[in-house]
């Protein structure tokens, strides 16, 4: 069974809005000679949810935080890719894969923070949009 990192990447790449910009260029780190636009991602944290109910599902509901970095040679394009990722979060489900795109309205995926900038010492400039994302999922 695929882990949360693989499930997250697969769900993003399965979204037509995201893949129309980056194709399959979503890696754990920026490649040495990237084709732009592209994205890199890292899991920041992974937290189980516990309740007062003591049942067999304790700890199988979780949320994970990911950082997704959008890399582009155009500021506008970087914004468009980040917008596509935000839209994808509302329609993919890490809860019941592979049955996506059912949406969990009681536990939505969320962009916690978004910022942009230009990578230092790059000529021509490389634009970077950073998204801090929180997703809900179940351990499968």
Secondary structure as GFF3:
##gff-version 3
##sequence-region A 1 140
A	DSSP	alpha_helix	4	14	.	.	.	ID=ss1
A	DSSP	alpha_helix	16	22	.	.	.	ID=ss2
A	DSSP	beta_strand	26	27	.	.	.	ID=ss3
A	DSSP	beta_strand	38	48	.	.	.	ID=ss4
A	DSSP	beta_strand	61	72	.	.	.	ID=ss5
A	DSSP	alpha_helix	75	89	.	.	.	ID=ss6
A	DSSP	beta_strand	110	118	.	.	.	ID=ss7
A	DSSP	beta_strand	127	138	.	.	.	ID=ss8
###
